[in-house]
Amino acid sequence: MKRIKSIGYGICLLFALSLFLSEKFENNVLIPLLLVLFLISISFDKDRENIFVFKEKKISVAVFLLALTPFVIAFLDGGLHSRLDNYNFKYLSFFPLIYFLDEDKKVFNFIKALLIGGTITLMFAMLNFIKNFNAWAHPVGFDYPRVTAILTVQDFANIMCIILLFLLSFILFYKNSDEKKNRIIKIILIILALLVTFIVVVNRSKMVYISLLPTIFYLVFKKNKKYVVALVIACACGFFLLPTSISSRLKYIADYKKDPSSNLRVIFWETGVAAFEKKPIFGWKSLERKEFNLDHYKKTGTMDYVNQYFLSGPNIRPQHYVASHNSYLQYLLDYGILGFAFFIFLFVEVAIIFFKTRFSKSEKNLSSKILAFELATKVSLIAWLIQGMTDDNLNDKHMILTLTILIVFMCYLYQKWKILKNNKK
């Protein structure tokens, strides 16, 4: 039993590394292996009533239903392949992760493994940036080359944003009792944070910029309210120091009609709303929605614009024809109100533990590491939700796994908070 749990924990660490380095290895080997080990382990676990998935049945059921219902809806409405990009089975990795990562040391080693994988990807991205700097610095028209490595450009930007929030949280709130160790740790974290900040800025993802603003301000506010004004001034001054290849793209956040990337999203959202009104309960089969979208573009006079800026080029896939560029609208269109209800069910359950879990600096014997971890997890969840407003995160392999990991973290913190609360009684 102990050996199985040790193996499961080791595979969890590989899972963390593979999030960045090998999606196929994670998908085809690690997730199935983790699920098998989890099922074997709980079958022989004599302390089953204290296992999280049995203690907190609501959130466990919510995760399971979110993983299962898209397949059921697709099967009943056109067949399993009637929808594109159904990666909801990846939510099942929640169960082995919350089971095998059952103590502080294991959780923080898992975070370190994530950071190592992220840092390796970051280094490759830095090399790509240097290699392609000339093209990056001189964008042609509305074509703004972006920076990534291994992951797609948007997945890379979104995940690096979350890594940055974790780094900032630990810089601001973590303190090691050994002064020398504390200094070394802070220096390493600050160097990494500066590198990640740089790569996030040069990636030029407008929505990542937007998701960072409230979350970083919240972290600074929690540290010391007086620092907020200084941060506002720093952001204002920093904007004028940005190269024009970045600042020129930022202005399109407000003036969206002049930017194809932003204006296309508005067209896709309007088309998505029109499609939802036609089939609100079970959603659309992908081929049918492709025909509806193309017909709608013709009716609204946007067909030429969409063709010119989106549906042209050598890398067009079927997904391009049904993309809405909004996670929540996309999910509604794929699985209707029925499928979306299960996402809301999970969202509500996570929100409940999100607001219940509140560690205090004044708590006796509470490690500053836990406080930093709590704040990092919470702001990362908020950033993930904001990013989903212009990206299809709920249909994206890496972003589904990122959300699953954040939910695991939130559940672990909730367990810890409950134990602390019960010990006070």
Beta strands, then each sheet from edge to edge (+ up, - down):
end
